[in-house]
Amino acid sequence: MRPILLFLAGNTDDVRTSDWTIIDPTLKVGLTNTINAELQITQYESLTTKSAADRASISGFGDTFGRLKINVLGDDQGAVSMAVLPYVEFPTARSGLGNGKVEGGIILPISFSVSGDFTILVMPEGDFLKNTVGSAYHAAFDFLVNVSHPSTSDGPVTLKFLRPNTSNRTTRRSTLWMRQWRTH
């Protein structure tokens, strides 16, 4: 289940960035037993940047992501599972909130069930992103480690650590920590 509220924060070059996403569902349809087509629609996003000299804020409808989830190991069950997720980002966000360009990439989530009901997710990601200046694109790489444990019957408490991406200094790629609030 996707979170109903997501908060991202980061610091890059003495600029503090806060990015709130609210009601960010992923619609899924099973194509086969191991392949899903997914559409993630960011219905509301609020982005704020602060520096010593300036503060800027913008909000509205975010970008839309289309992707395939192809389970290649474990089919979301067992001690280890792995999937391949190629994705495309469609520029549906208002100017200033998104960059107005089609981007894409591939994500490789690998999940390990460990003792004590803990789950560890390791997720390398390669992106093909639009350069800030000019018409060219560049490659960028992210790496996420997620440790989760069920806290109650309402769902897991999740702690995620993202390595800041140094090849692209945009807000969403310099995330240092993340917190999620989940529904049942």
C-alpha positions as CSV (number, residue, x, y, z in Angstrom):
1,M,0.0,0.0,0.0
2,R,1.3,3.5,-0.9
3,P,1.6,6.0,1.9
4,I,-1.1,8.7,2.1
5,L,1.5,11.3,3.3
6,L,5.2,11.4,2.4
7,F,7.8,13.9,3.6
8,L,11.2,14.3,2.1
9,A,13.9,16.6,3.3
10,G,17.5,17.4,2.2
11,N,20.3,19.9,2.3
12,T,22.3,20.7,-0.8
13,D,24.8,23.6,-1.1
14,D,23.3,25.3,2.1
15,V,19.8,25.1,0.7
16,R,17.2,23.3,2.8
17,T,14.5,21.5,0.8
18,S,11.2,20.1,2.1
19,D,8.9,18.1,-0.2
20,W,5.4,17.0,1.0
21,T,3.3,14.6,-1.1
22,I,-0.3,13.9,-0.1
23,I,-2.6,11.3,-1.6
24,D,-0.1,9.6,-3.9
25,P,-1.8,6.4,-5.0
26,T,-0.4,3.7,-7.3
27,L,-3.1,2.0,-9.5
28,K,-2.1,-1.5,-10.4
29,V,-3.4,-4.1,-12.9
30,G,-2.0,-7.6,-13.1
31,L,-1.0,-8.6,-16.6
32,T,0.3,-12.0,-15.6
33,N,1.1,-13.8,-12.3
34,T,4.5,-12.0,-12.2
35,I,3.9,-8.7,-14.1
36,N,1.9,-5.7,-13.0
37,A,1.3,-2.5,-14.9
38,E,1.3,0.5,-12.5
39,L,0.3,4.1,-12.7
40,Q,1.3,6.5,-9.8
41,I,-0.6,9.7,-9.7
42,T,0.8,12.5,-7.5
43,Q,-2.4,14.4,-6.7
44,Y,-0.8,17.0,-4.4
45,E,2.8,18.0,-3.8
46,S,4.2,21.0,-1.9
47,L,7.9,22.0,-2.4
48,T,9.7,24.6,-0.2
49,T,13.3,25.6,-0.5
50,K,15.1,27.8,2.1
51,S,18.5,29.4,2.0
52,A,20.1,32.2,4.0
53,A,18.9,34.7,1.4
54,D,15.6,33.4,0.1
55,R,12.6,31.2,0.6
56,A,10.4,29.8,-2.2
57,S,7.3,27.6,-2.1
58,I,5.2,26.0,-4.8
59,S,2.4,23.4,-4.7
60,G,0.0,21.6,-6.9
61,F,-0.5,18.4,-9.0
62,G,2.7,16.4,-9.4
63,D,4.2,14.3,-12.1
64,T,2.7,10.9,-13.1
65,F,4.8,7.7,-13.2
66,G,4.0,4.7,-15.4
67,R,5.9,1.5,-14.7
68,L,6.0,-2.3,-15.0
69,K,6.8,-4.5,-12.0
70,I,8.3,-7.7,-13.1
71,N,8.9,-10.2,-10.3
72,V,12.0,-12.3,-11.1
73,L,12.5,-14.1,-7.8
74,G,10.2,-15.0,-4.9
75,D,7.1,-13.4,-6.3
76,D,6.8,-11.2,-3.2
77,Q,7.0,-14.3,-1.0
78,G,9.8,-16.3,0.7
79,A,13.0,-15.2,2.4
80,V,14.3,-13.3,-0.7
81,S,12.3,-11.6,-3.5
82,M,13.5,-9.5,-6.4
83,A,11.8,-7.5,-9.1
84,V,12.7,-5.2,-12.0
85,L,10.8,-2.0,-12.4
86,P,11.4,0.0,-15.6
87,Y,9.5,3.4,-15.3
88,V,8.7,6.5,-17.2
89,E,7.9,9.9,-15.6
90,F,5.3,11.9,-17.4
91,P,5.5,15.7,-17.0
92,T,2.1,16.4,-15.5
93,A,3.3,18.8,-12.7
94,R,2.9,22.5,-12.9
95,S,5.8,24.6,-14.0
96,G,8.3,25.0,-11.1
97,L,7.1,21.8,-9.4
98,G,8.3,19.5,-12.2
99,N,10.8,20.1,-15.0
100,G,8.2,19.5,-17.8
101,K,10.3,16.7,-19.4
102,V,9.8,13.0,-19.9
103,E,12.3,11.0,-17.8
104,G,12.8,7.4,-16.9
105,G,14.9,4.6,-15.4
106,I,15.0,1.2,-13.9
107,I,14.7,0.2,-10.2
108,L,15.9,-3.2,-8.8
109,P,14.2,-3.9,-5.4
110,I,15.6,-6.8,-3.5
111,S,13.8,-7.8,-0.3
112,F,15.2,-10.0,2.5
113,S,13.1,-11.4,5.4
114,V,15.3,-11.7,8.4
115,S,14.8,-12.9,12.0
116,G,12.4,-11.1,14.4
117,D,9.9,-10.2,11.6
118,F,12.3,-7.6,10.2
119,T,12.5,-6.9,6.5
120,I,15.5,-5.3,4.7
121,L,15.0,-3.8,1.3
122,V,18.0,-2.9,-0.9
123,M,17.0,-0.9,-3.9
124,P,19.5,0.3,-6.5
125,E,18.1,2.7,-9.1
126,G,19.4,4.1,-12.4
127,D,17.7,7.1,-13.9
128,F,17.8,8.9,-17.3
129,L,17.2,12.6,-16.3
130,K,16.9,15.9,-18.2
131,N,19.8,18.2,-17.6
132,T,18.9,21.5,-15.9
133,V,20.4,23.5,-18.7
134,G,20.2,22.6,-22.4
135,S,18.4,19.7,-24.1
136,A,20.6,16.8,-23.1
137,Y,20.0,14.0,-20.6
138,H,22.3,12.3,-18.2
139,A,22.5,9.2,-16.1
140,A,22.0,9.3,-12.3
141,F,22.1,6.6,-9.7
142,D,20.5,6.2,-6.3
143,F,20.7,3.5,-3.6
144,L,18.1,3.0,-0.9
145,V,18.2,0.8,2.1
146,N,14.9,0.2,4.0
147,V,14.5,-1.6,7.3
148,S,10.9,-2.3,8.5
149,H,9.2,-4.2,11.3
150,P,5.5,-4.6,12.1
151,S,4.7,-2.5,15.1
152,T,1.0,-3.1,15.4
153,S,-1.8,-4.7,13.3
154,D,-2.1,-1.3,11.6
155,G,1.1,-1.9,9.6
156,P,4.8,-1.5,9.7
157,V,7.0,1.3,10.9
158,T,9.5,2.0,8.1
159,L,12.9,3.7,8.3
160,K,14.5,4.5,5.0
161,F,18.0,5.7,4.3
162,L,18.9,7.2,0.9
163,R,22.4,7.9,-0.4
164,P,22.4,11.5,-1.7
165,N,22.8,11.5,-5.5
166,T,25.8,13.6,-6.3
167,S,25.4,13.4,-10.1
168,N,22.1,15.4,-10.0
169,R,21.6,18.2,-7.5
170,T,17.8,18.4,-8.0
171,T,15.6,18.3,-4.9
172,R,14.2,14.9,-5.3
173,R,17.5,13.3,-5.9
174,S,19.3,14.7,-2.8
175,T,17.0,13.1,-0.2
176,L,18.7,12.3,3.1
177,W,15.8,10.8,5.1
178,M,12.2,9.9,4.6
179,R,9.2,9.2,6.9
180,Q,6.0,7.6,5.9
181,W,2.5,7.4,7.4
182,R,0.6,4.4,6.2
183,T,-3.1,3.4,6.2
184,H,-4.4,-0.1,6.7
